[in-house]
Structure formats: C-alpha cells, structure tokens
C-alpha cells in the first residue's frame, strides 16, 4: 500500500531483491541435491537396464524449457488446489 499512498509514497528495490533471493536460493539448493543424487544413482547404483531407460527420460526433461513446465504445473496445480480447498472468491 505504500506506493499507492497519496501521503508519502515509498518505493524500494529491497523487497524485489529479497523476494528473488528467498525463492531462488532454496530452489537452487533443492535442485542441486536432486540433480547430484540422480547423477550418482545413474552412474554408480542403477542397473544397466534402468540406466538405459532413465537417462533418455532425464535428457528429455532437460530439453523442455522451465517456463513451459511451470505453466503446465501452475494450470494443473491451480485447478487441483481449487478443487481441494474450494476457496471463496468475491
């Protein structure tokens, strides 16, 4: 409400920077853990048959832009949570 206040409007880059950091850092940490875990599993633990199936699947997902994946998950997730919680909209 501060930027739209007619008395003393205040603008700042701090919320933008802190919001970006608060979302990007945990996402990077989580993705790194899963990525390294998948790499270790494929190279050291998995059977040749599992490696033959999983490696092309991972490469396929790596080729899809994250914006497209995010859009589909947003569309599916929004309808799922709307059906689950039935929020009241006015």
Secondary structure as UniProt FT lines:
FT   TURN            2..4
FT   HELIX           14..40
FT   HELIX           41..45
FT   HELIX           48..63
FT   HELIX           66..85
//
